[in-house]
Amino acid sequence: MQVPAHFEYQRATSVEHAIALLTRHGPETRVVAGGHSLIPMMKLRLAQPEMLIDINDLGELAGITVAPGVLRLGAMVRHADLLGSAQVGALLPVLHDAERVIADPVVRNRGTIGGSVCQADPSEDLAGAFCALRAVAVIRGADGDRAVPMREFFTGPYETVVGPAEVLVELRVPLWSAGSAYLKVDRRSGDWAVAAAAAAVATGPGGVVTEVGIGLTAVGRFLAEEAEDFLRGRAATEANLVEAGRVAAQHCRPTADQRGPVDYKRHLAGELTTRALRLAVERAA
């Protein structure tokens, strides 16, 4: 039987209260919402926080709002709520694509988007999607809010820029893309990705790509900036989409594990990038 180490527990009544508790109890304190990532790690004693701060009562962090030019997602938005939003699906289909392949309905009903990105698991689905969309994370601490591009949010596996006395409160997604998509290969439905790719594109006259974002999952990088640089300013022809996939594969950094060898994952990264770009372009038309 797997049992977590001893820990204390408090329930936050506001974001400010959560920050005060984090400040008071120190760096071995963790915020918990859905708990589908943290609790299993605690049971295995891979994580041993001394204090858990429950933020499930913070409804102020659970909103989905469309403002001029931006989609605002509270960190406490549940996966099921994001997937259930027809407005999100119409504006940013990549997010619905990703949500459909996250775990199972039990996890999606309780897990939160903020918890997913703060876990910073290299195989997490939404991270690549938010990076492709150039989303911005809003992080609150005792000194107020700061905005960090999602492309700078992750500092390593299971590490982010969120400080020990800070809380992710919102994700702001600019609505620049005309089409977007997320594609994933996994060993069974709802499993962690063997590899995945997210793509968002905006096109101009003649099908020229005016802006592009590409995010990767489970291949050592969340970004494929070299592939973006190649495709930006070129026509979205099949040959150029295939070449962008080849560039993404060339620059990713997969590692061999139980899900497959390096060459296989690199091949998947390239193929999925091309297919995600192709679908994003089709949706932009």
N, C-alpha and C positions, 0 to 999 in steps of 0.2 A: 504494500500500500504506500502510495506517495503522499507525503504530508509536508506542507510548507514549514519553514522555520517560524519561530514565534515572531509576531508583529503586532503593533498597535493599529487602531483604526479610528478615524474621525470622518464625519460627514460635513462637507463644506456647504454653506448656505449662500455663498456668492463667490464670484471670481476673486474679489478682494480678500475674502475669508480664506480661500484656498491658498492664495499667495502668502498671506500671513502665517498660515500653518506650515507651508513649505519653508518659509524663512525661519520660523521658530524651531522646527524639528531637524533641519539640516539636510545634507546631501543624500542621506540614506532614506529619504522619504520619496514615495512615488504616488502619482495621481492615478486613479483607476476609474474607468467608466464602464465599457463593456467587459473588459477583463479577459478577453479571449486570447490575448497574447501574453499578458503579464502573469495571470494565474497559473497557466501550465508551466511557465518558467519557474515560478515560485514552488510549485509542487515538485519539480525536479531539482530544486535548490540551485538552479542556474542564476536565479535572482533572489536576493534575500533582503528586501527592504525592511527597515525597522518600523516604518509607519506607512499606512495606506490612507490616502485622502480621497474619499468617494465624492465625485462631482456629478452624480446622476440627477441631483435636484436642480442643477443649473440650467433651467429652461431657456435662459437668455442666450445660451450657446447652441441652440438647436434649430435656428432659423435658416431657411433657404429663401434668398431674396435676389431678384433681378433688378439692378439699377442701371442707369445709362452706361452701356459699354462694359459692364462687369457683373458676374455672378458671384454673390456673397454666400458662403457656406459656413455656418457655425461649426466649431470643432466637435460639438456633440451631436451633429446630424448622424442618424443611424444609416447604415448601408441600405437598409430596406427603404427608408424614406427617400434617399437619393435616387435609388432605382425606381421608386414609385412616382417620381416627379416627371410628368409629361413635358413640362417646360424645360427641364434639364435635358431630357432626351432629345428634344427638338433642337436646342441650342448647341449642345455638346454631346453628341452620341458616343464619343469615346468614353465618357463616364458611365453610361449605361452598359456599354460593351464590357468594361472592366468589372462593374458591379455584378453582372450576371455570372461571372466565373469566380467570384470570391466565395470560397468555402461552401456553405449550405444555408438554407433559410434560418436555422437557429442562430448561426453566427451573424448573419446579415440583420436579423431582427434586434440584436443587442449590441453588436460591435459598432464603433463610431469611426468616422473618417479621420478625426483627429488622433484617435488611438492608433489607427493603422499607420499613419505617416510618422508619428512620434516613435513608434516601435522601430522604424528604420530597418526592417528586415530586407535584405537584398532581393528577396523573392516576392515582396509585397506588390500587389497589382496597382494600387492607386498612385504610388510614388512616380512611376514612369509616366502615367497619364497626366498628372499635375505638372511634371517637368516639361512634357511636350507642350502643354497649354500655357506655359510660362506663368503659372499661378504664383501668388504671393502669400506667404504665411504672416499672420499678425500675431505677435507674441507679446503677452502682457506681464509686466513685473511691477515691483514697488515703485519704480520711476516712470511708469506709464507704458505705452505701446511702442513697439518697433516693428517695422515691416521688413521681411527677409524674402527675397526671391526663392522659390522652391528649388531652383537650380543651385542655390548656395546653402540650402537647409540641412542637407545630409553631409556629415563630416567623416563618415565611415560606417561600416556595418554596425547597426544598432546604436549609432551615435548621431545626434543632431545638434544644432546650435541653441536649442532651448536650454536655458540655464537652470540650475538646481532650485531656484526660487521664482521660476517663470511658468506661465501656462499658455499653450497655444489656444487662441480664442476664435480665430477665423481664418478661412482660406478665401482669397479673392482671385477669381479667375477672369482675366480679360477676355472679352468676346470678340477677338480678332479673327478667329478661324472661320472659314466658310464650310469646311468639312473636316471630320476627324474620325479616328477608328482605333480600336485596340484588339489585338489578336494574340492568342496564348496557346502554347502547347504544354499540356500537363499529362501526368501518367494516368490519372483518373479524375473524374469530375470533381471540381472543388479543391483539388490538391494545389500545393505550391507549384509555381511555374517551373518547367524545365528551361524555358525561355519565353519571352513575350516582347512585343513592341507596340508602342503607341505612336500615332502620327496625327498631326494637325496641319492643315494647309490653308493658305489664302492664295487665290490666283487672279491674274489680271488678263488683259486682252491677249488673245492667242494662246491662252492656257499657260502663260508664263507664271511660275511660282514666285509670288511677291514676298511671301513669308512662310516659314515652315518650322515645325517643332517635332522632334523625334525623341521619344523616351524608351528606354530599354529596361527589362526586368530579368534578374537572375543571371546576368552575364558579366558581372563585375563593374558595370557602370550604369547609372540611370540616364545618361546623356549620350547622344551620338552627334556631337557638334560638327564633326568633320563631314558627315553625310548631309547635315543641314546646309553647311557652307557650299557643298558641291551642288545641291539642288536649287538653292535660292538664286533666282534670276534666270533659270533655265526653263524650257517648256516641259510640262509634265508628260513627256512621252514615255512609252513603255521602256525604251532603252535607258532613259535617264533614271527612271524609278528603279530599275534593276541595278544600275550602277550605284545609286545611293544605298541600296541594300548591301552591295558588295563593300562599299566604304565603311558602313556601320559594322559589318562583320569583321573587317580588317582591324578596326580600332577598339573593339570590345575586349574584355579581359575575363573570359569565363574560367572557372576552375573545375576540374574533374571531381565528381562525387557520385553518390548512388543514383542520381538522375541522368548521368551520362558523361561521356568523355568530352574533352575540350573541343575537338574538331566538330563533333556533333552539335554542341551548343553554339559554336560559332556559325555553322551552317544555318541553324535555326534562326539565329539573330538576323542574318542577312535575308533569309527568305521571308521571315515575318515582317521585317522592316519594309521590304518591297510590297508585300501584300497589304499591310496597313496603309502605306502611302497610296496604293492603287485604290483601296476602298475609300480613303479620305477624299481623294480627287473625284471619285465618282459621286460622293455625297455632296461635294462642293458644286457640282455641275448644275 
